[in-house]
Each structure stands twice: as structure tokens, then as C-alpha cells.
Amino acid sequence: MQSEAVIGFFNAFQLTGDPKYLALTMNVVDYIRNYVSDHSNGKFREWLSRGDLDAQDGDNEFRVNAWKGPYHNGRMCMELIERIAKMQV
């Protein structure tokens, strides 16, 4: 799950200070932007059989469900906001 990977890598960065973990965080964020986000409908794809398929392709039509959207994606955003804010204090 990409949203949990973002938090995991960012947590590793905070614990170690090693910039490779921040780079990994941003790599996952870039992957989400490029391959998981559905820019036309503003959603994450729930399931990808092949990342290169168009969002309208029948094999790639599953969208965020009621659990993933509010929990995992929301958690990722709230965790990053809180963690970054504490770093700037």
C-alpha cells in the first residue's frame, strides 16, 4: 500500500536522519502522482493490474473503497502534516 510506504519511509528518515529515506519517501509520492492517482476524478486507484493502463480501462476500474480512502490515505496526509509541523518548530 503506497500511502503506508510513504509514512514508513518518512518515519525511517525521522528516526535516522538519513536522507536516503526522505528520497524513498518522495519516490513513493512521485509514484502515487504518476501511476496511482486518477487525475481526472481526483481519486487513488484501489487496484492496478497493470500500471500503464488508462484509468478507464476495464482491468483498471477499481477505485478507493470506504476503508482505504478515509483510513490509509487520510492517515498518510494527517501523519505527514503533523510530523512536518513538529520538525519546523
N, CA, C and O atoms as a CHARMM CRD file, in Angstrom:
* protein
*
  356
    1    1 MET  N      0.85100  -1.16800   0.00000 PROA 1      0.00000
    2    1 MET  CA     0.00000   0.00000   0.00000 PROA 1      0.00000
    3    1 MET  C      0.89900   1.23400   0.00000 PROA 1      0.00000
    4    1 MET  O      1.69200   1.42900   0.92100 PROA 1      0.00000
    5    2 GLN  N      0.77400   2.05800  -1.02300 PROA 2      0.00000
    6    2 GLN  CA     1.67000   3.18800  -1.20000 PROA 2      0.00000
    7    2 GLN  C      1.57200   4.22200  -0.07700 PROA 2      0.00000
    8    2 GLN  O      2.59000   4.76600   0.35100 PROA 2      0.00000
    9    3 SER  N      0.37400   4.49300   0.39500 PROA 3      0.00000
   10    3 SER  CA     0.22500   5.52200   1.42500 PROA 3      0.00000
   11    3 SER  C      0.93400   5.12100   2.71400 PROA 3      0.00000
   12    3 SER  O      1.49200   5.98100   3.39500 PROA 3      0.00000
   13    4 GLU  N      0.92400   3.84800   3.06200 PROA 4      0.00000
   14    4 GLU  CA     1.62600   3.37600   4.25200 PROA 4      0.00000
   15    4 GLU  C      3.13600   3.38100   4.03000 PROA 4      0.00000
   16    4 GLU  O      3.89500   3.61000   4.97200 PROA 4      0.00000
   17    5 ALA  N      3.58000   3.13200   2.80400 PROA 5      0.00000
   18    5 ALA  CA     5.01100   3.19000   2.49500 PROA 5      0.00000
   19    5 ALA  C      5.54300   4.60800   2.67700 PROA 5      0.00000
   20    5 ALA  O      6.66000   4.79700   3.15800 PROA 5      0.00000
   21    6 VAL  N      4.75100   5.59900   2.29700 PROA 6      0.00000
   22    6 VAL  CA     5.16300   6.99400   2.47800 PROA 6      0.00000
   23    6 VAL  C      5.43800   7.25900   3.95500 PROA 6      0.00000
   24    6 VAL  O      6.48000   7.81700   4.30000 PROA 6      0.00000
   25    7 ILE  N      4.52100   6.86800   4.82300 PROA 7      0.00000
   26    7 ILE  CA     4.68600   7.08300   6.26500 PROA 7      0.00000
   27    7 ILE  C      5.86900   6.27800   6.79600 PROA 7      0.00000
   28    7 ILE  O      6.64400   6.78100   7.61000 PROA 7      0.00000
   29    8 GLY  N      6.01000   5.04700   6.34700 PROA 8      0.00000
   30    8 GLY  CA     7.11200   4.20800   6.82000 PROA 8      0.00000
   31    8 GLY  C      8.47400   4.78400   6.46700 PROA 8      0.00000
   32    8 GLY  O      9.36200   4.84200   7.31700 PROA 8      0.00000
   33    9 PHE  N      8.64600   5.20700   5.22900 PROA 9      0.00000
   34    9 PHE  CA     9.92400   5.78500   4.82000 PROA 9      0.00000
   35    9 PHE  C     10.17800   7.12000   5.51600 PROA 9      0.00000
   36    9 PHE  O     11.30700   7.41600   5.90600 PROA 9      0.00000
   37   10 PHE  N      9.12500   7.92600   5.67200 PROA 10     0.00000
   38   10 PHE  CA     9.30900   9.20700   6.35700 PROA 10     0.00000
   39   10 PHE  C      9.65200   8.98300   7.81900 PROA 10     0.00000
   40   10 PHE  O     10.46400   9.71600   8.38300 PROA 10     0.00000
   41   11 ASN  N      9.04800   7.98500   8.43700 PROA 11     0.00000
   42   11 ASN  CA     9.37500   7.63400   9.81300 PROA 11     0.00000
   43   11 ASN  C     10.84100   7.21600   9.92100 PROA 11     0.00000
   44   11 ASN  O     11.53600   7.62600  10.85100 PROA 11     0.00000
   45   12 ALA  N     11.30900   6.41100   8.98500 PROA 12     0.00000
   46   12 ALA  CA    12.71600   5.99500   8.98200 PROA 12     0.00000
   47   12 ALA  C     13.63300   7.20700   8.83600 PROA 12     0.00000
   48   12 ALA  O     14.68900   7.26500   9.46500 PROA 12     0.00000
   49   13 PHE  N     13.23800   8.16600   8.01400 PROA 13     0.00000
   50   13 PHE  CA    14.01200   9.39700   7.87100 PROA 13     0.00000
   51   13 PHE  C     14.07700  10.14900   9.19000 PROA 13     0.00000
   52   13 PHE  O     15.14600  10.61000   9.59000 PROA 13     0.00000
   53   14 GLN  N     12.94300  10.27500   9.87100 PROA 14     0.00000
   54   14 GLN  CA    12.92100  10.98700  11.14400 PROA 14     0.00000
   55   14 GLN  C     13.77300  10.28700  12.20500 PROA 14     0.00000
   56   14 GLN  O     14.44900  10.94500  12.99600 PROA 14     0.00000
   57   15 LEU  N     13.73800   8.96900  12.21700 PROA 15     0.00000
   58   15 LEU  CA    14.48400   8.21400  13.22500 PROA 15     0.00000
   59   15 LEU  C     15.98700   8.22900  12.97900 PROA 15     0.00000
   60   15 LEU  O     16.77400   8.26100  13.92500 PROA 15     0.00000
   61   16 THR  N     16.38500   8.20700  11.71500 PROA 16     0.00000
   62   16 THR  CA    17.80400   8.06600  11.39100 PROA 16     0.00000
   63   16 THR  C     18.45200   9.35500  10.89700 PROA 16     0.00000
   64   16 THR  O     19.66100   9.53800  11.03400 PROA 16     0.00000
   65   17 GLY  N     17.64300  10.25300  10.31800 PROA 17     0.00000
   66   17 GLY  CA    18.20200  11.44600   9.69200 PROA 17     0.00000
   67   17 GLY  C     18.87100  11.15200   8.36100 PROA 17     0.00000
   68   17 GLY  O     19.46100  12.04400   7.75100 PROA 17     0.00000
   69   18 ASP  N     18.78500   9.91500   7.90700 PROA 18     0.00000
   70   18 ASP  CA    19.43600   9.51000   6.65300 PROA 18     0.00000
   71   18 ASP  C     18.61300  10.01000   5.47000 PROA 18     0.00000
   72   18 ASP  O     17.45300   9.62400   5.32300 PROA 18     0.00000
   73   19 PRO  N     19.18900  10.85800   4.62800 PROA 19     0.00000
   74   19 PRO  CA    18.43600  11.42400   3.51200 PROA 19     0.00000
   75   19 PRO  C     17.95200  10.39400   2.47700 PROA 19     0.00000
   76   19 PRO  O     17.06900  10.69700   1.67400 PROA 19     0.00000
   77   20 LYS  N     18.51600   9.19700   2.49300 PROA 20     0.00000
   78   20 LYS  CA    18.04200   8.18100   1.54300 PROA 20     0.00000
   79   20 LYS  C     16.58100   7.83600   1.82200 PROA 20     0.00000
   80   20 LYS  O     15.83600   7.50500   0.89900 PROA 20     0.00000
   81   21 TYR  N     16.16200   7.91000   3.10100 PROA 21     0.00000
   82   21 TYR  CA    14.76800   7.60300   3.43100 PROA 21     0.00000
   83   21 TYR  C     13.82500   8.72100   2.99500 PROA 21     0.00000
   84   21 TYR  O     12.68000   8.45800   2.62700 PROA 21     0.00000
   85   22 LEU  N     14.29300   9.94800   3.03300 PROA 22     0.00000
   86   22 LEU  CA    13.48900  11.04900   2.50400 PROA 22     0.00000
   87   22 LEU  C     13.35700  10.91000   0.98700 PROA 22     0.00000
   88   22 LEU  O     12.29100  11.16600   0.42800 PROA 22     0.00000
   89   23 ALA  N     14.43900  10.50700   0.32600 PROA 23     0.00000
   90   23 ALA  CA    14.39000  10.27300  -1.12500 PROA 23     0.00000
   91   23 ALA  C     13.41700   9.14400  -1.45400 PROA 23     0.00000
   92   23 ALA  O     12.67200   9.23600  -2.43000 PROA 23     0.00000
   93   24 LEU  N     13.41700   8.08600  -0.65300 PROA 24     0.00000
   94   24 LEU  CA    12.47500   6.98600  -0.87000 PROA 24     0.00000
   95   24 LEU  C     11.04100   7.44900  -0.64500 PROA 24     0.00000
   96   24 LEU  O     10.13300   7.04700  -1.37200 PROA 24     0.00000
   97   25 THR  N     10.83800   8.29400   0.36300 PROA 25     0.00000
   98   25 THR  CA     9.50900   8.86500   0.59600 PROA 25     0.00000
   99   25 THR  C      9.02900   9.58500  -0.65300 PROA 25     0.00000
  100   25 THR  O      7.90900   9.36800  -1.11500 PROA 25     0.00000
  101   26 MET  N      9.87800  10.43600  -1.18900 PROA 26     0.00000
  102   26 MET  CA     9.50000  11.22000  -2.36600 PROA 26     0.00000
  103   26 MET  C      9.33600  10.34500  -3.60300 PROA 26     0.00000
  104   26 MET  O      8.51500  10.65100  -4.46800 PROA 26     0.00000
  105   27 ASN  N     10.10100   9.26300  -3.69900 PROA 27     0.00000
  106   27 ASN  CA     9.92200   8.32500  -4.81400 PROA 27     0.00000
  107   27 ASN  C      8.52400   7.71200  -4.79000 PROA 27     0.00000
  108   27 ASN  O      7.88000   7.58000  -5.83100 PROA 27     0.00000
  109   28 VAL  N      8.06000   7.34000  -3.59600 PROA 28     0.00000
  110   28 VAL  CA     6.71400   6.76600  -3.48200 PROA 28     0.00000
  111   28 VAL  C      5.66200   7.82900  -3.78600 PROA 28     0.00000
  112   28 VAL  O      4.67200   7.54000  -4.45800 PROA 28     0.00000
  113   29 VAL  N      5.86200   9.05700  -3.30000 PROA 29     0.00000
  114   29 VAL  CA     4.93000  10.14800  -3.59000 PROA 29     0.00000
  115   29 VAL  C      4.86000  10.37400  -5.09800 PROA 29     0.00000
  116   29 VAL  O      3.77200  10.53600  -5.65000 PROA 29     0.00000
  117   30 ASP  N      6.00700  10.38500  -5.76100 PROA 30     0.00000
  118   30 ASP  CA     6.02100  10.55100  -7.22100 PROA 30     0.00000
  119   30 ASP  C      5.30800   9.39900  -7.91800 PROA 30     0.00000
  120   30 ASP  O      4.58900   9.61300  -8.89400 PROA 30     0.00000
  121   31 TYR  N      5.50300   8.17100  -7.42000 PROA 31     0.00000
  122   31 TYR  CA     4.81700   7.00900  -7.99100 PROA 31     0.00000
  123   31 TYR  C      3.30600   7.16800  -7.85300 PROA 31     0.00000
  124   31 TYR  O      2.55800   6.90000  -8.79300 PROA 31     0.00000
  125   32 ILE  N      2.86000   7.60700  -6.67300 PROA 32     0.00000
  126   32 ILE  CA     1.42400   7.82400  -6.45400 PROA 32     0.00000
  127   32 ILE  C      0.89500   8.84900  -7.44800 PROA 32     0.00000
  128   32 ILE  O     -0.14000   8.63400  -8.07900 PROA 32     0.00000
  129   33 ARG  N      1.60400   9.95800  -7.58600 PROA 33     0.00000
  130   33 ARG  CA     1.17400  11.00900  -8.52300 PROA 33     0.00000
  131   33 ARG  C      1.10700  10.50800  -9.95800 PROA 33     0.00000
  132   33 ARG  O      0.17400  10.82900 -10.69400 PROA 33     0.00000
  133   34 ASN  N      2.09700   9.72500 -10.34600 PROA 34     0.00000
  134   34 ASN  CA     2.20700   9.31500 -11.74800 PROA 34     0.00000
  135   34 ASN  C      1.39300   8.08500 -12.12400 PROA 34     0.00000
  136   34 ASN  O      0.91200   7.99100 -13.25300 PROA 34     0.00000
  137   35 TYR  N      1.22900   7.13800 -11.19900 PROA 35     0.00000
  138   35 TYR  CA     0.63200   5.85200 -11.56800 PROA 35     0.00000
  139   35 TYR  C     -0.60700   5.45700 -10.77400 PROA 35     0.00000
  140   35 TYR  O     -1.37000   4.59900 -11.21700 PROA 35     0.00000
  141   36 VAL  N     -0.82000   6.05900  -9.62300 PROA 36     0.00000
  142   36 VAL  CA    -1.92900   5.62500  -8.77500 PROA 36     0.00000
  143   36 VAL  C     -3.04100   6.65800  -8.74200 PROA 36     0.00000
  144   36 VAL  O     -4.21700   6.29300  -8.71200 PROA 36     0.00000
  145   37 SER  N     -2.69900   7.93400  -8.74700 PROA 37     0.00000
  146   37 SER  CA    -3.71400   8.98200  -8.71700 PROA 37     0.00000
  147   37 SER  C     -4.47300   9.03300 -10.03300 PROA 37     0.00000
  148   37 SER  O     -3.88900   8.95400 -11.11400 PROA 37     0.00000
  149   38 ASP  N     -5.75800   9.16300  -9.91700 PROA 38     0.00000
  150   38 ASP  CA    -6.62000   9.35000 -11.07600 PROA 38     0.00000
  151   38 ASP  C     -6.89200  10.84600 -11.16600 PROA 38     0.00000
  152   38 ASP  O     -7.81200  11.35600 -10.52700 PROA 38     0.00000
  153   39 HSD  N     -6.09200  11.54100 -11.95800 PROA 39     0.00000
  154   39 HSD  CA    -6.15900  12.99900 -12.00400 PROA 39     0.00000
  155   39 HSD  C     -7.48700  13.52500 -12.54600 PROA 39     0.00000
  156   39 HSD  O     -7.89500  14.63400 -12.19900 PROA 39     0.00000
  157   40 SER  N     -8.15200  12.76700 -13.36800 PROA 40     0.00000
  158   40 SER  CA    -9.41900  13.24200 -13.92600 PROA 40     0.00000
  159   40 SER  C    -10.56200  13.15700 -12.91700 PROA 40     0.00000
  160   40 SER  O    -11.51900  13.92500 -13.00600 PROA 40     0.00000
  161   41 ASN  N    -10.47300  12.22700 -11.95500 PROA 41     0.00000
  162   41 ASN  CA   -11.54300  12.06300 -10.97800 PROA 41     0.00000
  163   41 ASN  C    -11.09900  12.34500  -9.54500 PROA 41     0.00000
  164   41 ASN  O    -11.91400  12.28000  -8.62500 PROA 41     0.00000
  165   42 GLY  N     -9.82100  12.65500  -9.34200 PROA 42     0.00000
  166   42 GLY  CA    -9.33400  13.02000  -8.02200 PROA 42     0.00000
  167   42 GLY  C     -9.30400  11.89900  -7.01700 PROA 42     0.00000
  168   42 GLY  O     -9.53000  12.13600  -5.83000 PROA 42     0.00000
  169   43 LYS  N     -9.03000  10.67600  -7.45200 PROA 43     0.00000
  170   43 LYS  CA    -9.03100   9.52800  -6.54900 PROA 43     0.00000
  171   43 LYS  C     -7.75000   8.73100  -6.72800 PROA 43     0.00000
  172   43 LYS  O     -7.02700   8.89000  -7.71200 PROA 43     0.00000
  173   44 PHE  N     -7.48400   7.85800  -5.74200 PROA 44     0.00000
  174   44 PHE  CA    -6.44300   6.84400  -5.88700 PROA 44     0.00000
  175   44 PHE  C     -7.10900   5.62500  -6.51600 PROA 44     0.00000
  176   44 PHE  O     -8.26700   5.32400  -6.22800 PROA 44     0.00000
  177   45 ARG  N     -6.38500   4.93900  -7.35900 PROA 45     0.00000
  178   45 ARG  CA    -6.88500   3.65900  -7.85600 PROA 45     0.00000
  179   45 ARG  C     -6.74300   2.63700  -6.73900 PROA 45     0.00000
  180   45 ARG  O     -5.70800   2.58500  -6.07600 PROA 45     0.00000
  181   46 GLU  N     -7.75000   1.84300  -6.52800 PROA 46     0.00000
  182   46 GLU  CA    -7.71600   0.83200  -5.47600 PROA 46     0.00000
  183   46 GLU  C     -6.83700  -0.35400  -5.87500 PROA 46     0.00000
  184   46 GLU  O     -6.15900  -0.94200  -5.03300 PROA 46     0.00000
  185   47 TRP  N     -6.85500  -0.68900  -7.12400 PROA 47     0.00000
  186   47 TRP  CA    -6.16300  -1.89300  -7.57700 PROA 47     0.00000
  187   47 TRP  C     -5.66400  -1.66100  -8.98300 PROA 47     0.00000
  188   47 TRP  O     -6.39300  -1.13800  -9.82600 PROA 47     0.00000
  189   48 LEU  N     -4.44400  -2.03900  -9.24100 PROA 48     0.00000
  190   48 LEU  CA    -3.87700  -1.89800 -10.57900 PROA 48     0.00000
  191   48 LEU  C     -3.42200  -3.26000 -11.06100 PROA 48     0.00000
  192   48 LEU  O     -2.57600  -3.89400 -10.43100 PROA 48     0.00000
  193   49 SER  N     -3.96600  -3.70700 -12.15600 PROA 49     0.00000
  194   49 SER  CA    -3.47000  -4.94800 -12.72800 PROA 49     0.00000
  195   49 SER  C     -2.20900  -4.66200 -13.53100 PROA 49     0.00000
  196   49 SER  O     -1.26900  -5.45800 -13.53200 PROA 49     0.00000
  197   50 ARG  N     -2.19500  -3.53200 -14.20900 PROA 50     0.00000
  198   50 ARG  CA    -1.03500  -3.07100 -14.96300 PROA 50     0.00000
  199   50 ARG  C     -1.03400  -1.55000 -14.86200 PROA 50     0.00000
  200   50 ARG  O     -1.98800  -0.89800 -15.28700 PROA 50     0.00000
  201   51 GLY  N      0.01600  -0.99200 -14.31000 PROA 51     0.00000
  202   51 GLY  CA     0.08100   0.42900 -14.05000 PROA 51     0.00000
  203   51 GLY  C      0.00300   1.30700 -15.27700 PROA 51     0.00000
  204   51 GLY  O     -0.28500   2.49900 -15.17200 PROA 51     0.00000
  205   52 ASP  N      0.26000   0.72200 -16.46000 PROA 52     0.00000
  206   52 ASP  CA     0.27700   1.55200 -17.66700 PROA 52     0.00000
  207   52 ASP  C     -1.08900   1.65500 -18.33000 PROA 52     0.00000
  208   52 ASP  O     -1.21200   2.30800 -19.36600 PROA 52     0.00000
  209   53 LEU  N     -2.11200   1.03400 -17.76700 PROA 53     0.00000
  210   53 LEU  CA    -3.43400   1.09600 -18.36500 PROA 53     0.00000
  211   53 LEU  C     -4.09400   2.43500 -18.10200 PROA 53     0.00000
  212   53 LEU  O     -3.86400   3.04800 -17.06000 PROA 53     0.00000
  213   54 ASP  N     -4.87600   2.87600 -18.99500 PROA 54     0.00000
  214   54 ASP  CA    -5.66200   4.08500 -18.79700 PROA 54     0.00000
  215   54 ASP  C     -6.68800   3.83000 -17.69400 PROA 54     0.00000
  216   54 ASP  O     -7.17400   2.71100 -17.53000 PROA 54     0.00000
  217   55 ALA  N     -7.00500   4.87600 -16.94700 PROA 55     0.00000
  218   55 ALA  CA    -7.94300   4.74300 -15.82000 PROA 55     0.00000
  219   55 ALA  C     -9.30800   4.22800 -16.26300 PROA 55     0.00000
  220   55 ALA  O    -10.03200   3.64500 -15.45600 PROA 55     0.00000
  221   56 GLN  N     -9.67200   4.42700 -17.50900 PROA 56     0.00000
  222   56 GLN  CA   -10.97500   3.98900 -17.99200 PROA 56     0.00000
  223   56 GLN  C    -10.97100   2.53900 -18.45300 PROA 56     0.00000
  224   56 GLN  O    -12.03800   1.99200 -18.73400 PROA 56     0.00000
  225   57 ASP  N     -9.82000   1.90100 -18.54000 PROA 57     0.00000
  226   57 ASP  CA    -9.71500   0.51800 -18.98300 PROA 57     0.00000
  227   57 ASP  C    -10.43500  -0.38600 -17.98600 PROA 57     0.00000
  228   57 ASP  O    -10.32800  -0.18200 -16.77700 PROA 57     0.00000
  229   58 GLY  N    -11.15200  -1.36400 -18.47200 PROA 58     0.00000
  230   58 GLY  CA   -11.91800  -2.27100 -17.61900 PROA 58     0.00000
  231   58 GLY  C    -11.08800  -3.01600 -16.60100 PROA 58     0.00000
  232   58 GLY  O    -11.58100  -3.33400 -15.51900 PROA 58     0.00000
  233   59 ASP  N     -9.81300  -3.30700 -16.92800 PROA 59     0.00000
  234   59 ASP  CA    -8.94900  -4.00700 -15.98300 PROA 59     0.00000
  235   59 ASP  C     -8.42400  -3.08300 -14.89400 PROA 59     0.00000
  236   59 ASP  O     -7.73600  -3.52700 -13.97500 PROA 59     0.00000
  237   60 ASN  N     -8.74000  -1.82300 -14.99600 PROA 60     0.00000
  238   60 ASN  CA    -8.14900  -0.85500 -14.08500 PROA 60     0.00000
  239   60 ASN  C     -9.22100   0.07300 -13.52400 PROA 60     0.00000
  240   60 ASN  O     -8.95700   1.25300 -13.29700 PROA 60     0.00000
  241   61 GLU  N    -10.40300  -0.43400 -13.30100 PROA 61     0.00000
  242   61 GLU  CA   -11.52100   0.43300 -12.95900 PROA 61     0.00000
  243   61 GLU  C    -11.80900   0.53100 -11.46300 PROA 61     0.00000
  244   61 GLU  O    -12.59800   1.38200 -11.05300 PROA 61     0.00000
  245   62 PHE  N    -11.19700  -0.30600 -10.64400 PROA 62     0.00000
  246   62 PHE  CA   -11.49600  -0.28300  -9.21900 PROA 62     0.00000
  247   62 PHE  C    -10.98700   1.01100  -8.60400 PROA 62     0.00000
  248   62 PHE  O     -9.88100   1.46000  -8.90400 PROA 62     0.00000
  249   63 ARG  N    -11.78500   1.59400  -7.75800 PROA 63     0.00000
  250   63 ARG  CA   -11.45300   2.86300  -7.11900 PROA 63     0.00000
  251   63 ARG  C    -11.35600   2.68500  -5.61600 PROA 63     0.00000
  252   63 ARG  O    -11.57000   1.59000  -5.09800 PROA 63     0.00000
  253   64 VAL  N    -11.04300   3.73300  -4.93700 PROA 64     0.00000
  254   64 VAL  CA   -10.91900   3.71100  -3.48800 PROA 64     0.00000
  255   64 VAL  C    -12.21600   3.21700  -2.87000 PROA 64     0.00000
  256   64 VAL  O    -13.30700   3.61000  -3.28300 PROA 64     0.00000
  257   65 ASN  N    -12.08200   2.35300  -1.87900 PROA 65     0.00000
  258   65 ASN  CA   -13.27600   1.88700  -1.18600 PROA 65     0.00000
  259   65 ASN  C    -13.45300   2.67200   0.11500 PROA 65     0.00000
  260   65 ASN  O    -12.63500   3.53100   0.44300 PROA 65     0.00000
  261   66 ALA  N    -14.49000   2.38300   0.82800 PROA 66     0.00000
  262   66 ALA  CA   -14.83700   3.14800   2.02300 PROA 66     0.00000
  263   66 ALA  C    -13.80400   2.99100   3.13800 PROA 66     0.00000
  264   66 ALA  O    -13.73500   3.83400   4.03300 PROA 66     0.00000
  265   67 TRP  N    -13.01100   1.93700   3.10000 PROA 67     0.00000
  266   67 TRP  CA   -11.98600   1.74400   4.12300 PROA 67     0.00000
  267   67 TRP  C    -10.69000   2.42900   3.73200 PROA 67     0.00000
  268   67 TRP  O    -10.11600   3.16600   4.53400 PROA 67     0.00000
  269   68 LYS  N    -10.22300   2.20300   2.52600 PROA 68     0.00000
  270   68 LYS  CA    -8.91500   2.70500   2.12300 PROA 68     0.00000
  271   68 LYS  C     -8.87000   4.22500   2.06700 PROA 68     0.00000
  272   68 LYS  O     -7.92600   4.83200   2.57300 PROA 68     0.00000
  273   69 GLY  N     -9.85100   4.83200   1.47600 PROA 69     0.00000
  274   69 GLY  CA    -9.83900   6.28500   1.34100 PROA 69     0.00000
  275   69 GLY  C     -9.76800   7.00000   2.66900 PROA 69     0.00000
  276   69 GLY  O     -8.82000   7.74900   2.90700 PROA 69     0.00000
  277   70 PRO  N    -10.73600   6.79700   3.54100 PROA 70     0.00000
  278   70 PRO  CA   -10.71100   7.51700   4.81200 PROA 70     0.00000
  279   70 PRO  C     -9.56000   7.10600   5.72300 PROA 70     0.00000
  280   70 PRO  O     -8.99900   7.94600   6.42600 PROA 70     0.00000
  281   71 TYR  N     -9.20500   5.83400   5.71700 PROA 71     0.00000
  282   71 TYR  CA    -8.18200   5.40800   6.67600 PROA 71     0.00000
  283   71 TYR  C     -6.76700   5.61100   6.13400 PROA 71     0.00000
  284   71 TYR  O     -6.05100   6.49300   6.60900 PROA 71     0.00000
  285   72 HSD  N     -6.35800   4.82900   5.16800 PROA 72     0.00000
  286   72 HSD  CA    -4.95700   4.84000   4.74100 PROA 72     0.00000
  287   72 HSD  C     -4.53500   6.16200   4.11100 PROA 72     0.00000
  288   72 HSD  O     -3.50500   6.72200   4.48500 PROA 72     0.00000
  289   73 ASN  N     -5.30100   6.65400   3.18300 PROA 73     0.00000
  290   73 ASN  CA    -4.91800   7.89100   2.50800 PROA 73     0.00000
  291   73 ASN  C     -5.06200   9.09500   3.43700 PROA 73     0.00000
  292   73 ASN  O     -4.21600   9.99000   3.43400 PROA 73     0.00000
  293   74 GLY  N     -6.11900   9.11700   4.22100 PROA 74     0.00000
  294   74 GLY  CA    -6.29700  10.19000   5.18900 PROA 74     0.00000
  295   74 GLY  C     -5.21700  10.16100   6.26300 PROA 74     0.00000
  296   74 GLY  O     -4.69600  11.20300   6.66100 PROA 74     0.00000
  297   75 ARG  N     -4.89000   8.97000   6.72400 PROA 75     0.00000
  298   75 ARG  CA    -3.83100   8.80300   7.72500 PROA 75     0.00000
  299   75 ARG  C     -2.50300   9.31300   7.18700 PROA 75     0.00000
  300   75 ARG  O     -1.76600  10.00200   7.89100 PROA 75     0.00000
  301   76 MET  N     -2.20000   8.97600   5.94700 PROA 76     0.00000
  302   76 MET  CA    -0.95000   9.43900   5.34800 PROA 76     0.00000
  303   76 MET  C     -0.87000  10.96400   5.37900 PROA 76     0.00000
  304   76 MET  O      0.14400  11.52900   5.78900 PROA 76     0.00000
  305   77 CYS  N     -1.92400  11.61600   4.95200 PROA 77     0.00000
  306   77 CYS  CA    -1.92400  13.08300   4.91600 PROA 77     0.00000
  307   77 CYS  C     -1.80600  13.67100   6.31000 PROA 77     0.00000
  308   77 CYS  O     -1.00100  14.57500   6.53100 PROA 77     0.00000
  309   78 MET  N     -2.59300  13.17400   7.25400 PROA 78     0.00000
  310   78 MET  CA    -2.55800  13.71800   8.61100 PROA 78     0.00000
  311   78 MET  C     -1.22100  13.45000   9.29700 PROA 78     0.00000
  312   78 MET  O     -0.70200  14.31400  10.00400 PROA 78     0.00000
  313   79 GLU  N     -0.66800  12.27100   9.09400 PROA 79     0.00000
  314   79 GLU  CA     0.63900  11.94200   9.68200 PROA 79     0.00000
  315   79 GLU  C      1.72300  12.86900   9.14100 PROA 79     0.00000
  316   79 GLU  O      2.53100  13.39400   9.90700 PROA 79     0.00000
  317   80 LEU  N      1.74500  13.07000   7.82900 PROA 80     0.00000
  318   80 LEU  CA     2.77700  13.93800   7.25000 PROA 80     0.00000
  319   80 LEU  C      2.62700  15.37700   7.72600 PROA 80     0.00000
  320   80 LEU  O      3.61800  16.02600   8.06100 PROA 80     0.00000
  321   81 ILE  N      1.41000  15.87300   7.75800 PROA 81     0.00000
  322   81 ILE  CA     1.18200  17.24700   8.22800 PROA 81     0.00000
  323   81 ILE  C      1.69800  17.40200   9.66100 PROA 81     0.00000
  324   81 ILE  O      2.40100  18.36400   9.96700 PROA 81     0.00000
  325   82 GLU  N      1.35300  16.46800  10.52600 PROA 82     0.00000
  326   82 GLU  CA     1.75900  16.54600  11.92200 PROA 82     0.00000
  327   82 GLU  C      3.27500  16.40300  12.07400 PROA 82     0.00000
  328   82 GLU  O      3.90100  17.16100  12.81600 PROA 82     0.00000
  329   83 ARG  N      3.85400  15.44500  11.38200 PROA 83     0.00000
  330   83 ARG  CA     5.29100  15.20300  11.50800 PROA 83     0.00000
  331   83 ARG  C      6.11300  16.36700  10.96000 PROA 83     0.00000
  332   83 ARG  O      7.09600  16.77700  11.57600 PROA 83     0.00000
  333   84 ILE  N      5.71900  16.89300   9.82200 PROA 84     0.00000
  334   84 ILE  CA     6.45800  18.02300   9.23400 PROA 84     0.00000
  335   84 ILE  C      6.32400  19.25900  10.10200 PROA 84     0.00000
  336   84 ILE  O      7.29300  19.99700  10.27900 PROA 84     0.00000
  337   85 ALA  N      5.14200  19.49600  10.64600 PROA 85     0.00000
  338   85 ALA  CA     4.93500  20.65600  11.52900 PROA 85     0.00000
  339   85 ALA  C      5.83200  20.58200  12.75100 PROA 85     0.00000
  340   85 ALA  O      6.38900  21.59700  13.16800 PROA 85     0.00000
  341   86 LYS  N      5.98200  19.40300  13.32900 PROA 86     0.00000
  342   86 LYS  CA     6.84100  19.24400  14.50500 PROA 86     0.00000
  343   86 LYS  C      8.30900  19.45100  14.16300 PROA 86     0.00000
  344   86 LYS  O      9.08100  19.91400  15.00200 PROA 86     0.00000
  345   87 MET  N      8.69600  19.11500  12.95200 PROA 87     0.00000
  346   87 MET  CA    10.08100  19.30100  12.52600 PROA 87     0.00000
  347   87 MET  C     10.42700  20.77200  12.37400 PROA 87     0.00000
  348   87 MET  O     11.58500  21.15600  12.53600 PROA 87     0.00000
  349   88 GLN  N      9.44100  21.59400  12.06600 PROA 88     0.00000
  350   88 GLN  CA     9.68200  23.00100  11.79500 PROA 88     0.00000
  351   88 GLN  C      9.66700  23.84700  13.05900 PROA 88     0.00000
  352   88 GLN  O      9.93000  25.04800  12.99800 PROA 88     0.00000
  353   89 VAL  N      9.36400  23.24300  14.20200 PROA 89     0.00000
  354   89 VAL  CA     9.28700  24.00300  15.46400 PROA 89     0.00000
  355   89 VAL  C     10.66200  24.28500  15.99300 PROA 89     0.00000
  356   89 VAL  O     10.80300  24.91200  17.04300 PROA 89     0.00000
